[in-house]
Amino acid sequence: MTTSDIDSIAMMDRSTVMHPFTHLKNHASGKDDGPIIIDGGRGIRITDAAGRKYIDGFAGLYCVNIGYGRTEVAQAIADQARKLAYYHCYAGHTTEGLARLSDRLVRMAPGRMSKVFYGLSGSDANETNIKLVWYYHNLIGKPKKKKIIARERGYHGCSIVSGSLTGLSFYHDYMDLPVSGILRAGVPHHYWGGRPGESEEAFSERRAAELEAMILREGPDTIGAFIAEPVLGTGGITPPPSGYWDKIQAVLRKHEILLIADEVITGFGRIGTPFGSHLYGMEPDLITSAKGLTAAYAPLSACIISEKVYAAMEQASDRIGAFSHGYTYSGHPLGVAAANAVLDIVERDGLIHYAAETGAYLQQQMQQAFSGLPIVGEVRGVGMLAAIEFVADPAKKLRFDAALGVGARISAAVRKRGLIARAMPHGDILGFAPPLIATREDIDEIVAITKEGIAEVMEQL
């Protein structure tokens, strides 16, 4: 593009586009130097309209697992569009691709799964799963079991109920959220939540005891489900402490509370297993998935429903009639075609195993490079997810003054060197989620650029 073209598009964008998670006035006035016009991508790199290349160290938003420019996925979408661009799946209508995708997801998922319901995003999938919790308990004669327990710093979307489930208050401010019926459990982050001398196992035991105390206080007959990401994502890329999921699930089973595993980020190989639940021994009743399902080549989400929950729905159908929930684009043929093509690549190229091996290297290199730096409190991660948390005094665990914007400044410093790493919204945290195809050489480059960016900001501080 010419400079004139870029300026024209930027002006058009500032005049007409309302961007998510963007300072509206700064963008509309051009004060934020935006928009950044992304023009192309191949492998783990993207290119802007001015021709600058960046390593996408965050895979879009955790989602472009197979990398950019995979022509076989584009071809699958095009072939499906030529054959049948759209038909709905209401009233038993289907397509071959939809049936095949659902079969492979049920077989791939952890636990005893039965059926798959489709939407377009993780947010709408979580909305669906909450409706299914309420529906299920009504059908089995327990209509009071409606409250949902979600965790501090958990992220589950931005729609009305999913946004209420999200445990980050800035997603609620001025939006009349959260809605009623949402309870909040403690964040499973040992670094910030552990007591002096408390082991991870003991911390997990305490979190489970706190959960049970909440359940008993509210009344077990009023609690419908507990929703959680296997690994906290937007809340700080935080793996669970040792023993956490075993102890939490024991409490949920004791009180007959459904478990919703939000696998939007951790599904389809991101942490080196098919789903995050596999790594942590989770046995969910409902699974939320999106992102890696299509590697973001087309919108699609999937709610994977257990045999237990589905059986109650099917058995009640003669009594109550049709299942009255769905979207115009549920099971959209183009999204389905993308998903099948992406999962073909994941299986053919062994990307889940590859992500486990490369992820181990990523964790090793991150620890070696950044643990012990005078502004680093914790380096953490699992598989192809990693985070560096910056603090003013690691020994005392003192945070930086938020006005300094340390995380955002380091993110900007690495971006100008050709690396996109995300300044996480909770604290001074730099997050990484590179495409699963990243090589060890790519990891080395990501670490080297990050070193330079941190050094620049340390010098300023």
Phi and psi in degrees as a GROMACS rama.xvg file:
@    title "Ramachandran Plot"
@    xaxis  label "Phi"
@    yaxis  label "Psi"
@TYPE xy
-79.0723  162.59  THR-2
-59.2388  -36.1424  THR-3
-65.0011  -42.1535  SER-4
-61.7715  -45.2537  ASP-5
-61.2046  -45.0845  ILE-6
-62.6956  -39.6347  ASP-7
-65.142  -44.4849  SER-8
-66.2233  -41.2587  ILE-9
-61.0982  -42.6843  ALA-10
-64.4955  -42.2632  MET-11
-60.9895  -43.4406  MET-12
-63.0143  -49.2785  ASP-13
-61.7482  -27.5564  ARG-14
-82.6162  -23.931  SER-15
-130.468  -20.1851  THR-16
-98.9335  131.748  VAL-17
-101.601  107.488  MET-18
-87.914  142.188  HIS-19
-69.8195  147.56  PRO-20
49.4229  49.2001  PHE-21
-135.269  138.691  THR-22
-68.2209  108.407  HIS-23
-62.9794  -44.9445  LEU-24
-68.4812  -43.6007  LYS-25
-62.3682  -37.6869  ASN-26
-71.424  -46.943  HIS-27
-60.9646  -31.6365  ALA-28
-88.5908  -10.7929  SER-29
84.64  5.71172  GLY-30
-65.5979  -27.454  LYS-31
-88.3493  9.3285  ASP-32
63.9312  15.5125  ASP-33
-96.8089  178.204  GLY-34
-81.4446  160.421  PRO-35
-91.2136  112.238  ILE-36
-89.938  109.82  ILE-37
-88.088  127.795  ILE-38
-114.66  -19.5024  ASP-39
-169.477  171.245  GLY-40
-162.624  146.635  GLY-41
-153.179  132.977  ARG-42
63.4652  -125.414  GLY-43
-100.515  10.7832  ILE-44
-117.25  146.635  ARG-45
-120.494  161.859  ILE-46
-129.082  135.031  THR-47
-91.0798  175.262  ASP-48
-64.7023  -21.9059  ALA-49
-86.959  -0.251107  ALA-50
92.6891  2.54924  GLY-51
-75.1332  136.859  ARG-52
-104.76  145.036  LYS-53
-134.526  140.695  TYR-54
-73.2997  125.003  ILE-55
-87.4325  89.4872  ASP-56
-77.0324  7.32408  GLY-57
-128.711  9.23512  PHE-58
48.7156  50.6399  ALA-59
74.6183  -106.021  GLY-60
-125.065  68.9058  LEU-61
66.1139  14.3887  TYR-62
-117.2  -27.7416  CYS-63
-82.9427  66.4107  VAL-64
-62.0701  -35.7338  ASN-65
-90.887  3.28166  ILE-66
83.7898  172.792  GLY-67
-89.0032  156.938  TYR-68
77.2132  24.2286  GLY-69
-79.6329  101.104  ARG-70
-67.219  -24.5264  THR-71
-67.3041  -31.0205  GLU-72
-72.9997  -43.9116  VAL-73
-58.6563  -39.8073  ALA-74
-66.2971  -40.3074  GLN-75
-62.5766  -41.3951  ALA-76
-64.7718  -44.1535  ILE-77
-64.2636  -42.9953  ALA-78
-60.8654  -42.0436  ASP-79
-67.6737  -38.2538  GLN-80
-63.1723  -37.9136  ALA-81
-69.6379  -35.2296  ARG-82
-80.7698  -50.7934  LYS-83
-160.287  101.19  LEU-84
-72.0509  -30.2853  ALA-85
-158.571  138.879  TYR-86
-155.09  151.328  TYR-87
-80.6351  168.685  HIS-88
-118.379  23.9983  CYS-89
-67.4786  155.627  TYR-90
50.6971  39.6116  ALA-91
82.1002  5.49099  GLY-92
-74.5849  146.984  HIS-93
-151.236  177.275  THR-94
-131.306  162.838  THR-95
-58.9889  -44.5584  GLU-96
-61.0387  -38.7113  GLY-97
-65.0891  -44.7271  LEU-98
-63.0583  -43.1309  ALA-99
-67.5961  -40.2387  ARG-100
-64.5303  -44.1729  LEU-101
-62.428  -41.0717  SER-102
-61.5567  -44.0287  ASP-103
-70.7916  -33.1254  ARG-104
-68.5386  -42.0749  LEU-105
-61.5894  -40.9133  VAL-106
-71.6732  -31.2133  ARG-107
-79.2974  -29.573  MET-108
-73.2829  155.967  ALA-109
-74.9384  161.543  PRO-110
74.064  -162.55  GLY-111
-105.719  91.7816  ARG-112
-99.7227  158.431  MET-113
-129.614  -48.1339  SER-114
-138.147  164.547  LYS-115
-130.993  133.15  VAL-116
-116.824  138.944  PHE-117
-113.845  145.383  TYR-118
-138.047  -147.74  GLY-119
-123.112  -16.3238  LEU-120
-149.241  164.028  SER-121
-61.8113  -35.3017  GLY-122
-61.0234  -48.3001  SER-123
-71.1015  -28.6996  ASP-124
-66.1171  -38.5313  ALA-125
-70.1176  -35.8464  ASN-126
-57.7871  -45.4787  GLU-127
-61.8767  -45.703  THR-128
-63.9481  -34.9306  ASN-129
-67.6208  -40.9748  ILE-130
-59.7645  -38.3563  LYS-131
-66.5592  -35.5713  LEU-132
-60.6801  -48.9071  VAL-133
-63.9604  -44.0453  TRP-134
-59.0301  -49.3709  TYR-135
-57.7746  -48.3823  TYR-136
-69.9493  -32.217  HIS-137
-62.5318  -42.9183  ASN-138
-68.085  -32.7303  LEU-139
-93.0058  10.1847  ILE-140
80.8739  27.7026  GLY-141
-126.155  64.222  LYS-142
-68.0731  -11.9756  PRO-143
-83.6499  -13.4716  LYS-144
-82.4499  79.6267  LYS-145
-122.303  -21.9658  LYS-146
-68.5185  146.802  LYS-147
-118.383  129.996  ILE-148
-96.1662  123.585  ILE-149
-124.57  166.697  ALA-150
-105.311  151.317  ARG-151
-55.7834  136.126  GLU-152
69.3837  4.59576  ARG-153
-71.6952  151.109  GLY-154
-124.898  125.526  TYR-155
-133.208  8.76464  HIS-156
128.217  -174.35  GLY-157
-128.626  2.4311  CYS-158
-77.9812  -169.338  SER-159
-68.4433  -55.4516  ILE-160
-77.6305  -43.8091  VAL-161
-63.5321  -36.9855  SER-162
-65.4749  -33.5299  GLY-163
-68.7747  -34.994  SER-164
-66.1517  -34.2954  LEU-165
-59.1439  128.771  THR-166
-98.9734  44.5528  GLY-167
-129.465  114.576  LEU-168
-64.2683  -27.259  SER-169
-69.904  -14.1616  PHE-170
-78.0167  -11.992  TYR-171
-103.21  -26.8035  HIS-172
-56.762  130.232  ASP-173
64.6884  11.0288  TYR-174
-114.165  7.80859  MET-175
59.737  36.5807  ASP-176
-117.711  155.179  LEU-177
-82.1825  158.428  PRO-178
-73.3301  166.897  VAL-179
-70.1654  160.431  SER-180
91.2141  4.88957  GLY-181
-105.194  124.613  ILE-182
-106.049  156.06  LEU-183
-123.034  120.577  ARG-184
-95.4344  162.185  ALA-185
-68.5818  151.241  GLY-186
-72.9515  136.576  VAL-187
-87.4866  61.9636  PRO-188
-122.021  102.104  HIS-189
-63.5966  -35.4371  HIS-190
-57.8561  -46.9414  TYR-191
-92.9274  -27.9105  TRP-192
-100.125  -15.3933  GLY-193
-71.8471  145.769  GLY-194
-84.4143  158.902  ARG-195
-53.4783  126.175  PRO-196
79.1461  -0.203545  GLY-197
-83.3165  125.111  GLU-198
-72.0645  165.851  SER-199
-61.7029  -41.7902  GLU-200
-60.1473  -44.4772  GLU-201
-66.4741  -38.797  ALA-202
-61.6678  -44.0944  PHE-203
-61.9976  -41.0268  SER-204
-60.3708  -41.5661  GLU-205
-66.821  -42.5201  ARG-206
-61.3124  -40.0551  ARG-207
-65.9149  -39.6576  ALA-208
-65.7333  -39.3729  ALA-209
-63.4604  -40.007  GLU-210
-61.7422  -46.7032  LEU-211
-64.9778  -37.7595  GLU-212
-61.5303  -40.5198  ALA-213
-62.6185  -44.6685  MET-214
-61.0682  -44.4334  ILE-215
-67.6854  -36.3798  LEU-216
-65.5722  -43.2808  ARG-217
-77.7705  -27.5668  GLU-218
102.208  113.382  GLY-219
-55.9812  -28.0976  PRO-220
-75.3544  -0.454253  ASP-221
-109.624  -5.62852  THR-222
-99.7404  119.09  ILE-223
-90.8953  -39.739  GLY-224
-159.499  159.723  ALA-225
-119.899  123.931  PHE-226
-113.477  136.183  ILE-227
-160.414  149.956  ALA-228
-81.6523  139.049  GLU-229
-54.3757  -39.5989  PRO-230
-126.544  126.312  VAL-231
-55.8906  130.877  LEU-232
-99.8142  -93.0088  GLY-233
-59.6026  -25.0899  THR-234
-73.182  6.53621  GLY-235
134.875  7.30414  GLY-236
48.6173  72.7574  ILE-237
-125.294  108.541  THR-238
-65.7015  154.054  PRO-239
-70.8603  150.618  PRO-240
-69.3763  162.355  PRO-241
-55.3771  132.995  SER-242
80.5456  -2.62064  GLY-243
-60.1509  -53.1569  TYR-244
-70.0537  -34.1308  TRP-245
-60.6645  -44.1233  ASP-246
-72.1843  -40.2435  LYS-247
-65.9497  -44.482  ILE-248
-64.7917  -33.3839  GLN-249
-61.2681  -40.5309  ALA-250
-65.9482  -44.0986  VAL-251
-63.6326  -43.7703  LEU-252
-63.8668  -39.7525  ARG-253
-58.4863  -37.235  LYS-254
-106.85  14.3912  HIS-255
53.9521  51.7513  GLU-256
-110.511  128.771  ILE-257
-68.5196  148.339  LEU-258
-110.206  120.946  LEU-259
-102.5  117.737  ILE-260
-92.8603  113.211  ALA-261
-84.7623  97.2628  ASP-262
-101.927  23.7991  GLU-263
-57.9018  -39.6844  VAL-264
-90.3446  -44.7128  ILE-265
-83.4609  -9.4233  THR-266
-73.6856  153.967  GLY-267
67.9375  37.9115  PHE-268
101.172  -4.41881  GLY-269
-56.5342  -36.0507  ARG-270
-112.377  21.5177  ILE-271
90.4756  8.71164  GLY-272
-135.293  160.359  THR-273
-53.2393  -45.8217  PRO-274
-132.109  155.987  PHE-275
-60.2434  -32.5075  GLY-276
-57.842  -33.4316  SER-277
-61.8064  -40.9583  HIS-278
-67.8466  -35.1491  LEU-279
-106.365  9.9991  TYR-280
67.2096  29.428  GLY-281
-81.6013  144.069  MET-282
-124.659  79.3742  GLU-283
-73.7385  155.617  PRO-284
-89.7278  -28.0878  ASP-285
-141.066  142.964  LEU-286
-124.755  134.622  ILE-287
-103.584  127.678  THR-288
-139.803  153.905  SER-289
-167.967  -133.739  ALA-290
32.5641  -91.6816  LYS-291
-64.6234  -13.4739  GLY-292
-57.2928  -42.2969  LEU-293
-116.847  5.98972  THR-294
52.0837  26.4158  ALA-295
67.2377  15.0813  ALA-296
-72.195  -19.311  TYR-297
-158.71  153.161  ALA-298
-72.2007  133.601  PRO-299
-168.722  135.944  LEU-300
-127.27  160.63  SER-301
-142.331  127.068  ALA-302
-96.3816  120.965  CYS-303
-103.515  124.126  ILE-304
-112.986  131.961  ILE-305
-71.4044  161.345  SER-306
-58.6134  -40.015  GLU-307
-61.7158  -48.4663  LYS-308
-69.7267  -44.3187  VAL-309
-65.2133  -38.0731  TYR-310
-58.5433  -40.4024  ALA-311
-64.6428  -37.0173  ALA-312
-68.7323  -44.2246  MET-313
-66.2691  -42.6003  GLU-314
-64.0916  -28.2617  GLN-315
-86.5508  -7.42318  ALA-316
-66.4152  -33.1889  SER-317
-64.7225  -30.735  ASP-318
-82.8604  -39.0473  ARG-319
-110.01  -12.869  ILE-320
93.074  -156.303  GLY-321
-67.1438  151.959  ALA-322
-73.2751  112.428  PHE-323
-98.7573  67.3865  SER-324
-153.218  141.566  HIS-325
166.448  166.826  GLY-326
-125.922  153.697  TYR-327
-51.6153  -38.7597  THR-328
-101.563  14.8476  TYR-329
-56.9462  129.102  SER-330
65.5972  32.2713  GLY-331
-57.3236  130.392  HIS-332
-57.7341  -32.6549  PRO-333
-73.6694  -39.5786  LEU-334
-64.3478  -40.4459  GLY-335
-63.4052  -43.1439  VAL-336
-61.2501  -41.6414  ALA-337
-62.8128  -44.9887  ALA-338
-61.7935  -45.8258  ALA-339
-62.9369  -39.4477  ASN-340
-67.2233  -40.3325  ALA-341
-65.4219  -46.4145  VAL-342
-66.8123  -29.7614  LEU-343
-60.2755  -43.9269  ASP-344
-65.1203  -45.562  ILE-345
-56.9904  -44.0684  VAL-346
-72.6396  -47.3758  GLU-347
-61.8339  -41.9949  ARG-348
-91.5061  2.17321  ASP-349
58.9717  40.0783  GLY-350
-68.9932  -25.0769  LEU-351
-69.2949  -47.8253  ILE-352
-63.9877  -41.3502  HIS-353
-61.5457  -41.5468  TYR-354
-64.8784  -34.209  ALA-355
-64.7835  -43.7289  ALA-356
-70.6433  -48.2666  GLU-357
-67.8373  -34.5402  THR-358
-62.8211  -39.43  GLY-359
-61.672  -39.3153  ALA-360
-66.174  -42.2644  TYR-361
-57.0545  -46.8477  LEU-362
-63.696  -42.0623  GLN-363
-61.6469  -47.5996  GLN-364
-67.344  -37.1675  GLN-365
-63.5584  -45.6838  MET-366
-61.5175  -46.3301  GLN-367
-63.5343  -38.6515  GLN-368
-79.9907  -33.3667  ALA-369
-121.327  -21.0703  PHE-370
-63.5434  134.617  SER-371
93.3953  -8.7804  GLY-372
-64.4496  147.915  LEU-373
-67.1795  -9.6886  PRO-374
-117.375  13.3241  ILE-375
-108.781  121.013  VAL-376
-87.6745  -43.4216  GLY-377
-151.025  138.925  GLU-378
-113.136  125.969  VAL-379
-145.544  167.414  ARG-380
155.382  178.821  GLY-381
-158.328  137.103  VAL-382
57.4221  -135.123  GLY-383
-95.1019  41.9475  MET-384
-130.565  130.459  LEU-385
-150.042  154.785  ALA-386
-148.933  147.172  ALA-387
-119.188  123.995  ILE-388
-106.511  127.539  GLU-389
-100.867  136.386  PHE-390
-137.307  157.865  VAL-391
-72.5417  -33.5072  ALA-392
-143.595  99.0677  ASP-393
-59.005  -38.7446  PRO-394
-63.4826  -37.2734  ALA-395
-98.4923  -2.38817  LYS-396
54.1021  49.3176  LYS-397
-97.4612  126.784  LEU-398
-75.64  156.635  ARG-399
-69.8132  153.048  PHE-400
-58.4099  126.155  ASP-401
-57.6683  -28.5785  ALA-402
-65.0233  -21.0967  ALA-403
-71.7703  -24.2909  LEU-404
56.7657  45.2894  GLY-405
-61.5707  -46.4984  VAL-406
-60.0018  -44.9145  GLY-407
-64.8135  -36.3499  ALA-408
-68.2735  -38.4799  ARG-409
-69.5891  -38.9695  ILE-410
-58.836  -42.9042  SER-411
-66.9748  -36.7219  ALA-412
-66.3606  -37.3857  ALA-413
-78.4192  -30.5874  VAL-414
-62.7894  -41.9955  ARG-415
-68.2296  -14.5281  LYS-416
-96.6213  4.90102  ARG-417
96.4068  23.732  GLY-418
-130.842  130.405  LEU-419
-97.6844  113.917  ILE-420
-130.188  143.944  ALA-421
-91.8963  129.036  ARG-422
-75.705  107.164  ALA-423
-69.236  148.316  MET-424
-76.6031  -9.53913  PRO-425
-113.657  95.4578  HIS-426
91.5121  -177.557  GLY-427
-91.3386  85.0753  ASP-428
-131.283  133.423  ILE-429
-108.492  121.924  LEU-430
-107.589  148.646  GLY-431
-132.58  135.45  PHE-432
-152.309  67.1098  ALA-433
-66.2101  158.446  PRO-434
-52.1089  148.122  PRO-435
-66.2381  -15.9232  LEU-436
-82.78  -3.66719  ILE-437
-56.6408  139.006  ALA-438
-92.7106  172.411  THR-439
-61.6785  -36.8231  ARG-440
-63.0709  -39.5724  GLU-441
-62.978  -42.8538  ASP-442
-60.3288  -43.7963  ILE-443
-58.8936  -40.0798  ASP-444
-68.1761  -40.7978  GLU-445
-59.9222  -45.0302  ILE-446
-65.9496  -42.2123  VAL-447
-63.1542  -44.0351  ALA-448
-65.1797  -41.2798  ILE-449
-61.8846  -40.0092  THR-450
-56.393  -46.6657  LYS-451
-63.2758  -43.2105  GLU-452
-64.1544  -42.3014  GLY-453
-64.864  -42.0276  ILE-454
-60.5885  -39.683  ALA-455
-61.2895  -47.4558  GLU-456
-71.7825  -35.3244  VAL-457
-59.8499  -40.4507  MET-458
-64.6075  -40.0138  GLU-459
-64.1707  -40.2285  GLN-460
